[in-house]
Amino acid sequence: MAQTQEPTQAEQPGVPTYALNDGNTLPAIGFGTYPLKGEEGVTAMVQAIEAGYRLLDTAVNYENETEVGEAIRRSGLPRSEMQVTSKLPGRHHGYADAVASVRGSLDRLGLDYLDLHLIHWPNPSVGKYVEAWRALVDLREHGLIRSIGVSNFTEAHLGHIIDETGVTPVVNQVELHPRFPQEEMRTVHERLDIRTEAWSPMGKRNAPLDEPAVTRAADRAGVTPGQVILRWHVQLGSLPIPKSGNPERQRQNLDIFGFELTSEELEEISGLADPRGRLFGGDPDSHEEM
């Protein structure tokens, strides 16, 4: 089944959702929590929830799962209204280690279940990512995780875990921004019915906020360049995970569903792709994080 390029309107005003291949859903935009920590981090996360974010993205290696859990509790929202993603680090890829890692994440978050858990990087030289995937499959069956996915996997990595287990990830969270639009991986995801998620969706220090392709679209639509880039993600079928500690920027980043880019604008922004567009050379075949 091919991906739906546009999300469908949810009950929450203004924030549509994507249907996943396991029958669950995700909001069409999430809130990135790296590197928010401590009381300042909790405050920023609470502000994001108050702005309307319902998907918080964390990881063991972000070392802020405790803050994410505290922010959810302080928000006063029922657990059922929030969705939390965390990620399994490379040092926990063995089956037993992966099970213990997920339980540790739940303890730090203070939650009974995770809505989505990802393998953070495949770390192919270690060669245990299939073991880690089997652990996530079993933890899902036991109700500790609602949906399971991966991050930074290539087509070959995806094929390996699917062939070995018969279970397809619901998402693959990858570096994706106008300088690195990942056209080939997006095509793979569409073929496999895997939702594309985007980390660093603006491109961080390389964000093309001043590029004419972006500023022209922003002027026409009466929005900010950042909103244009996030809207570009939505219209590509990509679920962006922007991070900001600024309440006004948080609200702007969420307010991207009331306008559309033209096909010409989409093409121009995608045309900003650069062969050297990766932020730090994070090729999943060679880059590894433990």
Backbone bond lengths (Angstrom), bond angles and torsions (degrees), N, CA, C in turn:
res aa  C-N    CA-C-N  psi(-1)  N-CA   C-N-CA  omega(-1)  CA-C   N-CA-C  phi
1 M - - - 1.465 - - 1.524 109.11 -
2 A 1.312 118.13 128.71 1.454 121.68 -178.92 1.513 110.90 -75.39
3 Q 1.318 115.77 155.26 1.445 120.45 177.45 1.513 110.24 -68.78
4 T 1.339 116.02 147.66 1.447 121.44 168.37 1.513 107.48 -80.98
5 Q 1.317 117.60 125.05 1.459 119.94 -177.22 1.527 111.43 -69.64
6 E 1.312 117.62 -34.54 1.455 120.33 179.23 1.533 109.54 -105.42
7 P 1.326 117.17 136.44 1.461 119.26 175.62 1.518 110.60 -69.79
8 T 1.317 116.68 161.17 1.460 121.21 178.31 1.515 109.77 -99.32
9 Q 1.323 115.25 147.72 1.460 120.26 -175.23 1.522 110.77 -64.31
10 A 1.336 116.02 133.15 1.459 121.63 -179.58 1.512 109.94 -98.86
11 E 1.346 115.01 175.60 1.454 119.66 175.61 1.524 111.02 -65.82
12 Q 1.327 117.56 -33.74 1.453 120.46 178.10 1.525 109.11 -68.28
13 P 1.333 119.18 121.90 1.464 121.61 -175.62 1.526 111.89 -57.22
14 G 1.334 114.94 129.46 1.450 120.23 171.91 1.503 116.68 83.95
15 V 1.316 119.54 -13.08 1.465 121.05 -177.12 1.524 109.11 -118.82
16 P 1.318 118.20 103.45 1.464 121.17 179.05 1.530 111.16 -72.42
17 T 1.316 115.55 175.16 1.466 120.95 178.82 1.520 110.35 -131.44
18 Y 1.321 114.87 158.61 1.456 122.49 171.53 1.524 108.95 -106.73
19 A 1.312 116.87 137.59 1.460 122.03 170.46 1.520 108.24 -82.22
20 L 1.329 116.56 132.58 1.459 122.12 -179.82 1.522 110.52 -96.41
21 N 1.318 116.67 167.45 1.466 120.00 -175.53 1.520 113.54 -73.10
22 D 1.353 118.17 -5.76 1.466 121.03 176.70 1.526 112.53 -103.97
23 G 1.340 116.77 6.55 1.453 120.96 179.26 1.516 114.39 94.12
24 N 1.327 118.51 -11.31 1.460 121.40 176.31 1.526 109.99 -85.29
25 T 1.315 116.46 176.08 1.461 121.38 -179.54 1.524 110.25 -131.61
26 L 1.324 115.72 160.27 1.464 123.22 172.20 1.519 108.54 -134.12
27 P 1.340 117.37 145.96 1.467 119.19 170.77 1.520 110.30 -59.33
28 A 1.316 117.00 152.81 1.453 121.67 -176.11 1.522 113.19 -76.37
29 I 1.319 117.63 -1.52 1.459 122.33 173.39 1.524 107.33 -149.94
30 G 1.324 116.42 143.92 1.455 121.22 178.17 1.515 110.67 -122.90
31 F 1.323 115.88 176.65 1.463 121.74 179.21 1.520 109.47 -114.69
32 G 1.331 116.19 119.18 1.452 121.00 177.67 1.513 110.96 -79.99
33 T 1.335 116.94 135.19 1.465 119.90 -175.15 1.524 114.04 -106.60
34 Y 1.327 118.72 -4.58 1.469 119.88 178.59 1.520 109.47 -81.37
35 P 1.349 120.17 131.36 1.466 129.17 3.65 1.529 112.64 -107.86
36 L 1.326 117.83 42.27 1.464 121.97 -176.24 1.525 110.26 -68.77
37 K 1.336 116.23 124.94 1.459 121.36 -178.71 1.522 110.23 -141.95
38 G 1.339 115.39 165.99 1.452 121.11 173.94 1.514 113.02 65.71
39 E 1.325 115.83 -165.86 1.462 120.85 -177.50 1.522 111.28 -63.16
40 E 1.324 116.31 -37.96 1.465 119.63 178.42 1.524 110.55 -63.03
41 G 1.331 116.06 -39.36 1.453 119.95 178.10 1.514 112.46 -66.13
42 V 1.336 116.52 -43.49 1.468 120.26 178.00 1.522 110.03 -58.96
43 T 1.326 116.56 -44.75 1.466 120.73 -179.72 1.524 111.03 -59.74
44 A 1.345 117.07 -44.45 1.462 120.47 179.74 1.526 111.08 -62.68
45 M 1.333 116.57 -39.82 1.465 119.97 179.52 1.526 111.45 -67.66
46 V 1.323 117.24 -41.07 1.466 120.32 177.61 1.525 109.83 -61.70
47 Q 1.331 116.64 -42.55 1.460 120.29 177.41 1.523 111.14 -60.39
48 A 1.327 116.59 -39.61 1.465 119.94 178.67 1.524 110.93 -64.03
49 I 1.323 116.48 -42.45 1.464 119.93 177.75 1.522 110.09 -62.67
50 E 1.323 116.60 -42.98 1.465 120.36 179.00 1.522 111.65 -63.96
51 A 1.350 116.26 -30.57 1.467 120.35 177.64 1.520 111.97 -71.07
52 G 1.351 116.78 -22.40 1.459 119.95 177.35 1.506 115.97 127.89
53 Y 1.351 118.35 -1.27 1.464 119.40 176.72 1.523 109.87 -68.32
54 R 1.332 115.39 139.10 1.461 120.29 178.89 1.529 111.99 -126.23
55 L 1.323 117.15 5.94 1.460 122.72 176.13 1.523 108.29 -129.00
56 L 1.344 116.56 115.12 1.457 122.07 177.24 1.522 108.75 -107.47
57 D 1.324 116.24 132.64 1.463 122.57 -175.12 1.523 109.67 -111.91
58 T 1.344 116.79 117.63 1.452 122.23 179.53 1.524 108.76 -131.68
59 A 1.331 117.03 -171.73 1.465 122.50 179.88 1.518 108.42 -165.65
60 V 1.313 115.91 155.60 1.466 119.99 174.60 1.521 109.73 -55.41
61 N 1.324 116.65 -44.74 1.460 120.04 -176.43 1.523 114.02 -73.72
62 Y 1.330 118.35 -9.00 1.468 119.90 174.11 1.533 110.93 -78.72
63 E 1.322 115.77 -18.57 1.468 122.24 179.69 1.526 112.42 55.54
64 N 1.343 116.13 38.39 1.465 119.25 178.28 1.530 112.53 -138.89
65 E 1.325 116.85 21.97 1.461 119.04 178.57 1.530 110.88 -61.97
66 T 1.324 117.60 -36.18 1.471 120.51 178.16 1.526 110.52 -60.25
67 E 1.332 116.21 -42.60 1.464 120.03 179.65 1.526 111.22 -65.83
68 V 1.329 117.46 -38.52 1.465 120.23 178.88 1.530 110.18 -61.49
69 G 1.322 116.43 -46.57 1.460 119.48 178.48 1.516 112.26 -61.41
70 E 1.328 116.79 -41.17 1.464 120.69 179.16 1.526 110.95 -64.65
71 A 1.327 117.28 -40.00 1.461 120.54 178.82 1.526 111.53 -62.11
72 I 1.320 116.65 -40.57 1.467 119.88 178.67 1.526 110.14 -63.78
73 R 1.319 116.30 -43.21 1.472 119.03 179.29 1.528 111.04 -64.55
74 R 1.318 117.48 -42.18 1.465 120.21 -179.34 1.520 112.33 -67.75
75 S 1.322 116.29 -27.62 1.468 119.32 -178.46 1.519 111.89 -64.22
76 G 1.341 116.11 -27.07 1.461 120.05 -179.02 1.510 114.10 80.45
77 L 1.327 117.60 -0.88 1.462 119.88 179.29 1.526 110.41 -77.27
78 P 1.316 117.86 147.55 1.463 120.03 173.63 1.525 110.37 -60.71
79 R 1.323 116.17 145.26 1.468 120.77 178.89 1.521 111.39 -52.74
80 S 1.319 117.11 -36.96 1.459 120.95 -175.64 1.525 112.97 -65.52
81 E 1.329 117.43 -16.48 1.459 120.44 -179.09 1.526 112.64 -91.99
82 M 1.343 116.69 -8.22 1.456 121.04 -179.95 1.521 110.52 -111.86
83 Q 1.324 115.95 147.91 1.459 121.44 174.42 1.530 108.79 -124.21
84 V 1.328 115.10 136.67 1.454 121.56 -175.59 1.523 109.59 -125.69
85 T 1.324 114.88 130.29 1.461 122.33 173.03 1.520 108.76 -109.32
86 S 1.339 117.31 134.61 1.460 120.19 167.11 1.521 108.35 -131.14
87 K 1.343 115.43 176.17 1.466 119.09 -171.23 1.523 110.94 -139.63
88 L 1.317 113.83 143.76 1.461 123.22 -177.89 1.522 109.83 -86.96
89 P 1.338 119.06 124.54 1.470 120.67 -179.38 1.521 112.08 -78.05
90 G 1.318 115.99 163.69 1.455 121.30 -176.76 1.516 113.79 -61.41
91 R 1.318 117.86 -33.26 1.468 120.76 -178.22 1.519 112.44 -69.80
92 H 1.328 117.46 -7.21 1.466 121.56 -177.98 1.524 111.78 -113.35
93 H 1.314 119.44 27.04 1.457 120.96 -174.64 1.529 114.40 -77.69
94 G 1.302 120.08 -20.44 1.453 119.03 174.10 1.522 110.78 -62.76
95 Y 1.344 117.28 151.44 1.464 120.35 -173.56 1.528 111.77 -54.97
96 A 1.310 117.85 -54.63 1.474 120.79 -177.71 1.520 110.85 -64.31
97 D 1.331 116.31 -38.04 1.462 120.01 178.50 1.522 110.75 -64.31
98 A 1.333 117.03 -38.98 1.457 120.73 -179.79 1.522 111.24 -65.40
99 V 1.331 116.46 -42.47 1.467 119.93 177.86 1.527 109.92 -60.88
100 A 1.330 116.56 -47.06 1.465 120.41 179.52 1.522 111.16 -63.35
101 S 1.322 117.35 -36.18 1.455 121.20 -179.60 1.521 111.67 -64.04
102 V 1.328 116.65 -44.63 1.463 120.06 179.43 1.525 110.54 -63.96
103 R 1.326 116.66 -41.68 1.466 119.27 177.97 1.536 110.46 -63.48
104 G 1.335 116.44 -36.50 1.456 119.74 176.11 1.518 112.10 -64.72
105 S 1.324 116.71 -39.67 1.467 120.02 176.83 1.516 110.76 -61.62
106 L 1.324 116.76 -44.04 1.465 120.62 178.98 1.524 111.21 -61.72
107 D 1.324 116.56 -40.55 1.466 120.14 178.74 1.526 110.78 -62.93
108 R 1.315 117.00 -46.62 1.466 119.81 -179.06 1.519 111.82 -66.03
109 L 1.325 116.91 -38.01 1.461 121.24 178.22 1.528 112.60 -73.66
110 G 1.337 116.20 -23.41 1.453 119.94 -174.99 1.516 112.21 71.59
111 L 1.336 116.75 33.59 1.461 122.02 -177.19 1.527 110.57 -118.92
112 D 1.331 115.30 157.74 1.462 121.10 178.05 1.524 112.02 -88.14
113 Y 1.323 116.95 -20.73 1.461 120.55 -179.90 1.529 108.86 -154.88
114 L 1.313 115.63 157.63 1.460 123.21 171.99 1.522 108.86 -103.77
115 D 1.311 116.92 140.73 1.460 119.99 177.96 1.524 111.38 -75.28
116 L 1.338 115.79 -32.27 1.460 120.49 -178.87 1.519 108.07 -153.05
117 H 1.332 116.12 132.13 1.465 120.01 175.81 1.514 107.95 -129.59
118 L 1.327 115.63 135.63 1.454 122.12 -175.22 1.522 111.17 -120.33
119 I 1.324 116.48 150.33 1.469 121.20 163.73 1.524 105.58 -79.40
120 H 1.331 117.44 121.23 1.464 121.08 -168.36 1.534 112.59 -67.41
121 W 1.333 117.84 -48.10 1.464 123.89 175.55 1.526 107.88 -140.78
122 P 1.330 118.23 148.15 1.471 119.18 -179.50 1.533 114.04 -70.74
123 N 1.343 117.61 -27.78 1.473 121.01 -179.02 1.534 111.09 45.16
124 P 1.337 117.77 63.41 1.471 120.74 -171.72 1.518 115.02 -61.70
125 S 1.338 118.94 -26.61 1.465 118.63 -179.93 1.522 111.48 -68.02
126 V 1.340 116.95 -25.75 1.469 121.50 176.80 1.523 109.92 -75.26
127 G 1.331 115.62 -37.85 1.462 120.99 173.23 1.511 115.59 73.49
128 K 1.336 117.48 25.55 1.467 119.87 -178.32 1.533 113.45 -117.72
129 Y 1.317 117.33 12.09 1.464 116.93 -175.49 1.525 112.68 -68.24
130 V 1.330 118.47 -24.28 1.465 119.75 174.44 1.530 109.93 -68.73
131 E 1.334 117.28 -39.83 1.469 120.29 174.99 1.526 110.38 -58.93
132 A 1.318 115.63 -45.45 1.463 119.84 179.43 1.520 110.58 -60.76
133 W 1.337 116.57 -40.25 1.469 120.18 -179.72 1.535 110.62 -66.06
134 R 1.332 117.27 -40.70 1.468 119.82 177.02 1.533 110.41 -59.62
135 A 1.317 116.39 -39.21 1.466 119.82 179.12 1.531 110.82 -63.38
136 L 1.336 116.81 -43.86 1.466 119.22 179.14 1.529 111.46 -64.58
137 V 1.331 116.46 -38.77 1.470 119.55 176.63 1.525 110.42 -58.71
138 D 1.329 117.12 -46.35 1.466 120.73 -178.67 1.528 111.54 -67.99
139 L 1.327 117.24 -38.78 1.469 120.08 178.65 1.527 111.10 -65.98
140 R 1.312 116.44 -33.43 1.462 119.48 174.15 1.531 110.35 -64.19
141 E 1.328 116.09 -42.33 1.465 119.67 179.73 1.526 111.49 -63.27
142 H 1.328 116.49 -29.03 1.466 120.78 179.94 1.523 112.53 -89.92
143 G 1.329 117.86 2.34 1.458 121.05 173.17 1.516 115.98 84.86
144 L 1.333 117.86 5.96 1.467 119.32 179.47 1.525 112.00 -81.67
145 I 1.325 116.05 -18.66 1.463 122.36 176.66 1.522 107.74 -134.00
146 R 1.323 117.35 136.68 1.459 120.70 178.69 1.539 111.58 -82.86
147 S 1.330 116.05 -45.01 1.468 120.86 -179.62 1.525 108.72 -134.90
148 I 1.330 115.91 150.93 1.468 120.21 -177.87 1.529 109.62 -128.46
149 G 1.332 113.97 144.73 1.450 119.09 -178.72 1.514 110.86 -154.82
150 V 1.316 115.15 -166.92 1.460 121.27 -177.38 1.524 109.07 -137.47
151 S 1.327 114.64 172.51 1.458 121.20 177.90 1.525 107.95 -141.77
152 N 1.312 115.59 137.15 1.464 121.38 176.31 1.530 113.55 64.55
153 F 1.328 117.80 28.83 1.460 121.40 177.06 1.527 110.00 -90.42
154 T 1.319 116.03 142.40 1.456 121.99 173.70 1.529 109.47 -87.80
155 E 1.330 115.88 175.51 1.465 119.82 176.61 1.528 110.75 -58.34
156 A 1.343 117.17 -40.43 1.468 120.39 -179.53 1.526 111.08 -66.16
157 H 1.318 117.71 -42.86 1.465 120.49 178.41 1.527 110.71 -61.91
158 L 1.331 116.32 -43.76 1.467 120.17 178.44 1.531 110.31 -60.63
159 G 1.327 116.71 -46.61 1.457 119.89 -179.22 1.509 112.26 -60.03
160 H 1.330 117.42 -36.58 1.456 121.26 -177.85 1.527 111.29 -65.29
161 I 1.329 117.53 -48.58 1.468 118.50 -177.67 1.525 111.37 -70.62
162 I 1.324 117.29 -33.64 1.463 119.31 178.41 1.523 110.45 -68.47
163 D 1.328 117.07 -43.38 1.456 120.71 179.42 1.529 111.70 -64.06
164 E 1.327 116.94 -37.43 1.460 121.00 -176.54 1.519 113.56 -77.22
165 T 1.324 117.96 -28.20 1.474 120.42 -173.06 1.524 114.14 -121.29
166 G 1.318 117.93 -18.32 1.456 120.48 -174.86 1.511 113.26 75.20
167 V 1.340 117.73 7.22 1.462 122.18 -177.97 1.526 109.23 -113.35
168 T 1.329 115.63 124.70 1.458 122.12 -179.86 1.528 110.18 -95.15
169 P 1.316 118.50 131.98 1.475 119.92 176.30 1.523 111.11 -58.00
170 V 1.330 115.98 149.45 1.466 118.76 176.56 1.519 110.77 -80.06
171 V 1.338 117.26 -30.55 1.456 121.14 178.49 1.530 109.82 -140.38
172 N 1.313 115.48 157.69 1.458 123.23 165.70 1.525 105.52 -128.74
173 Q 1.328 115.96 112.95 1.466 120.59 -178.98 1.530 107.89 -90.29
174 V 1.323 115.80 118.10 1.458 121.19 -173.63 1.525 110.27 -131.24
175 E 1.330 115.41 160.72 1.461 119.45 170.90 1.524 108.02 -64.17
176 L 1.322 116.35 124.46 1.463 119.94 -177.81 1.522 108.15 -155.67
177 H 1.323 115.73 122.26 1.467 122.64 178.35 1.524 106.91 -161.94
178 P 1.319 119.66 173.26 1.466 119.73 -174.84 1.524 115.17 -57.90
179 R 1.336 118.12 -28.76 1.461 119.58 177.23 1.535 111.63 -77.33
180 F 1.338 115.76 -16.33 1.473 120.78 -177.12 1.532 108.27 -146.18
181 P 1.339 117.22 74.95 1.463 121.36 -169.85 1.522 116.25 -78.41
182 Q 1.318 118.92 -5.36 1.465 121.63 171.05 1.538 113.04 55.11
183 E 1.306 116.58 45.62 1.467 119.79 -177.68 1.527 111.89 -59.38
184 E 1.330 117.32 -42.73 1.466 119.47 -177.78 1.525 111.34 -65.56
185 M 1.341 117.39 -43.58 1.462 119.25 -179.93 1.520 111.45 -68.15
186 R 1.310 117.47 -34.97 1.466 119.37 177.34 1.526 110.76 -63.91
187 T 1.318 116.48 -35.57 1.465 120.51 176.44 1.529 110.48 -66.85
188 V 1.330 117.07 -41.88 1.464 121.15 176.19 1.522 110.12 -60.28
189 H 1.310 116.47 -46.64 1.469 120.27 -178.94 1.528 111.11 -60.83
190 E 1.323 116.49 -42.41 1.463 119.31 -179.77 1.533 110.56 -62.86
191 R 1.324 116.23 -40.73 1.473 119.72 179.56 1.523 111.59 -63.83
192 L 1.332 116.85 -36.96 1.468 121.47 -176.54 1.524 113.17 -91.94
193 D 1.333 117.55 -1.15 1.471 122.53 -175.43 1.534 110.94 59.77
194 I 1.319 115.69 47.15 1.459 123.72 173.93 1.525 107.47 -110.00
195 R 1.318 117.16 129.54 1.457 120.35 178.75 1.530 109.62 -75.44
196 T 1.317 116.73 131.23 1.454 122.22 175.41 1.522 109.32 -79.84
197 E 1.347 116.51 125.29 1.458 121.65 169.14 1.524 107.99 -110.98
198 A 1.322 116.38 150.34 1.463 120.36 -175.84 1.515 111.43 -121.12
199 W 1.353 115.54 118.83 1.459 117.75 168.18 1.521 108.78 -92.36
200 S 1.329 116.15 153.66 1.477 122.08 -172.78 1.527 110.39 49.29
201 P 1.343 117.79 54.83 1.470 119.64 -172.28 1.524 114.23 -67.18
202 M 1.333 118.04 -20.05 1.469 120.16 176.46 1.526 111.42 -85.57
203 G 1.334 116.54 -29.47 1.451 120.51 -175.08 1.512 113.52 101.70
204 K 1.337 116.95 12.07 1.476 122.61 176.85 1.524 111.36 48.18
205 R 1.332 117.11 -124.38 1.472 120.32 -173.68 1.524 111.78 -65.08
206 N 1.331 117.90 -18.74 1.462 121.48 178.95 1.526 112.41 -99.56
207 A 1.320 117.35 14.47 1.467 120.62 -178.46 1.532 110.09 -56.92
208 P 1.325 118.08 128.27 1.471 121.26 -174.76 1.531 112.78 -85.97
209 L 1.326 115.79 48.26 1.464 120.05 -174.47 1.522 112.74 -66.47
210 D 1.335 116.89 -23.81 1.466 120.54 -178.79 1.517 113.19 -101.74
211 E 1.309 117.17 1.93 1.466 120.09 -179.65 1.541 109.94 -69.25
212 P 1.334 117.78 136.47 1.464 120.21 179.82 1.525 114.15 -53.79
213 A 1.330 117.31 -36.52 1.466 119.51 179.66 1.521 111.19 -59.48
214 V 1.328 116.65 -32.61 1.467 121.67 -179.30 1.523 110.79 -86.13
215 T 1.319 117.26 -46.32 1.468 119.65 -175.66 1.529 111.80 -67.41
216 R 1.331 117.42 -35.30 1.465 119.56 177.16 1.522 110.66 -62.50
217 A 1.322 116.51 -44.46 1.462 120.39 179.43 1.519 110.64 -64.89
218 A 1.341 116.66 -38.94 1.463 120.25 179.34 1.528 110.80 -64.42
219 D 1.327 116.87 -43.44 1.465 120.41 179.64 1.527 110.93 -63.65
220 R 1.317 116.45 -41.95 1.470 119.39 -179.05 1.514 111.72 -64.13
221 A 1.336 116.84 -42.31 1.468 121.08 -175.67 1.521 112.97 -87.09
222 G 1.334 117.81 -10.41 1.454 120.59 -178.56 1.515 113.10 70.77
223 V 1.335 116.60 37.88 1.460 122.41 -179.01 1.530 108.40 -130.60
224 T 1.324 116.68 179.66 1.459 120.65 179.71 1.534 110.35 -86.90
225 P 1.329 117.21 158.87 1.470 119.44 175.03 1.531 112.50 -57.14
226 G 1.338 117.45 -37.58 1.457 119.78 178.00 1.518 112.18 -62.39
227 Q 1.319 116.64 -40.06 1.458 119.85 177.24 1.520 111.34 -64.46
228 V 1.319 116.78 -36.08 1.467 120.29 177.28 1.524 110.57 -61.60
229 I 1.334 116.69 -44.89 1.467 119.21 -178.60 1.527 110.39 -64.47
230 L 1.319 118.24 -41.85 1.463 119.98 179.51 1.530 110.83 -68.13
231 R 1.325 117.10 -35.30 1.468 119.71 176.48 1.531 110.68 -67.00
232 W 1.336 116.70 -35.83 1.470 121.51 173.93 1.529 109.93 -56.17
233 H 1.331 117.20 -43.33 1.460 120.66 176.75 1.523 110.72 -57.98
234 V 1.323 116.17 -51.18 1.468 120.58 -176.10 1.527 110.53 -57.13
235 Q 1.326 116.21 -44.38 1.460 118.75 -176.75 1.524 112.98 -74.37
236 L 1.330 116.71 -14.97 1.463 120.17 171.64 1.524 111.61 -85.48
237 G 1.334 117.56 -9.43 1.456 120.77 -174.80 1.510 112.71 87.46
238 S 1.330 117.25 14.21 1.463 122.86 179.66 1.521 109.89 -95.46
239 L 1.337 116.09 138.03 1.465 122.32 178.79 1.530 107.92 -97.51
240 P 1.344 118.56 103.66 1.457 120.33 -175.91 1.526 111.84 -81.00
241 I 1.338 114.75 150.38 1.468 121.93 179.24 1.540 107.51 -124.28
242 P 1.338 118.12 72.38 1.462 119.08 179.92 1.523 111.54 -74.49
243 K 1.333 115.24 153.69 1.457 121.60 176.93 1.518 108.82 -123.54
244 S 1.331 116.22 135.99 1.454 121.09 172.15 1.517 108.65 -156.55
245 G 1.323 116.45 140.34 1.454 121.08 174.39 1.508 112.32 -94.49
246 N 1.339 116.81 0.82 1.462 122.52 -178.17 1.525 109.81 -95.99
247 P 1.346 118.82 120.31 1.473 120.26 -175.72 1.523 113.49 -58.10
248 E 1.340 117.93 -40.11 1.456 119.92 -179.47 1.522 110.48 -66.60
249 R 1.327 116.86 -41.31 1.464 120.03 178.06 1.532 110.49 -66.74
250 Q 1.307 117.15 -37.47 1.464 120.04 176.27 1.518 110.69 -57.30
251 R 1.339 116.47 -45.11 1.470 120.30 -179.40 1.519 111.10 -66.83
252 Q 1.328 116.34 -41.11 1.465 119.14 178.07 1.529 111.28 -61.18
253 N 1.320 115.65 -44.01 1.468 119.72 -178.07 1.519 111.90 -62.82
254 L 1.324 116.49 -28.34 1.461 120.47 -179.70 1.531 112.02 -83.31
255 D 1.318 116.40 -22.26 1.462 121.93 -173.46 1.530 110.62 -90.96
256 I 1.326 115.43 69.04 1.472 119.95 -175.45 1.531 112.56 -127.01
257 F 1.330 115.99 13.74 1.464 118.61 -174.40 1.528 112.85 -110.36
258 G 1.344 116.34 9.07 1.454 119.90 -179.29 1.516 113.52 -106.76
259 F 1.316 118.00 8.50 1.463 121.43 178.19 1.527 108.63 -147.16
260 E 1.320 116.55 166.01 1.460 122.01 178.86 1.514 110.37 -133.20
261 L 1.310 115.33 148.43 1.450 121.70 171.67 1.526 109.34 -90.35
262 T 1.309 116.42 148.01 1.464 119.69 176.23 1.528 109.35 -76.27
263 S 1.315 116.17 164.20 1.462 119.84 178.49 1.525 110.42 -62.13
264 E 1.335 116.45 -34.95 1.470 119.27 178.22 1.530 110.72 -66.28
265 E 1.338 116.95 -40.09 1.460 120.08 178.62 1.520 111.48 -65.38
266 L 1.324 116.33 -40.82 1.463 119.61 176.49 1.521 111.04 -58.67
267 E 1.318 116.20 -46.56 1.462 120.61 -178.94 1.522 111.16 -63.73
268 E 1.330 117.28 -40.78 1.460 119.97 -179.62 1.532 111.15 -64.76
269 I 1.329 116.75 -40.95 1.466 119.74 179.85 1.525 110.06 -69.25
270 S 1.321 117.21 -41.40 1.468 119.80 176.22 1.524 110.91 -63.67
271 G 1.337 116.26 -27.21 1.454 121.13 179.33 1.525 113.84 -70.57
272 L 1.340 117.42 -4.60 1.462 121.44 176.06 1.531 111.66 -79.87
273 A 1.323 116.63 0.09 1.466 121.20 179.83 1.526 110.80 -53.73
274 D 1.334 114.09 140.64 1.460 121.70 -178.03 1.524 108.13 -129.62
275 P 1.348 119.07 129.94 1.472 120.26 178.27 1.527 112.91 -55.26
276 R 1.325 116.49 -24.06 1.464 121.30 177.74 1.531 111.10 -104.26
277 G 1.324 115.71 28.36 1.457 120.56 -170.50 1.511 116.59 -75.22
278 R 1.343 118.06 -16.23 1.467 118.32 177.50 1.524 109.80 -58.29
279 L 1.340 115.44 144.46 1.458 119.90 -175.70 1.520 112.93 -70.11
280 F 1.339 117.33 -37.88 1.466 118.73 -177.01 1.530 112.26 -144.03
281 G 1.295 116.90 25.35 1.458 119.43 179.52 1.515 113.11 71.45
282 G 1.343 116.70 32.89 1.456 120.61 -175.31 1.514 113.75 -80.98
283 D 1.311 117.30 61.97 1.467 121.98 176.89 1.529 108.04 -73.28
284 P 1.340 119.03 119.57 1.465 120.94 -177.13 1.531 114.61 -61.45
285 D 1.325 117.82 -17.38 1.460 119.67 176.63 1.526 112.60 -77.17
286 S 1.324 116.03 -16.64 1.473 118.89 -177.45 1.526 113.21 -130.75
287 H 1.338 117.76 -36.03 1.460 119.84 -179.41 1.537 109.96 -75.56
288 E 1.324 116.62 134.33 1.452 120.45 -179.72 1.523 110.60 -137.17
289 E 1.301 115.82 144.85 1.460 122.17 177.31 1.525 108.52 -129.55
290 M 1.309 115.70 127.81 1.458 120.03 179.97 1.531 111.10 -101.28
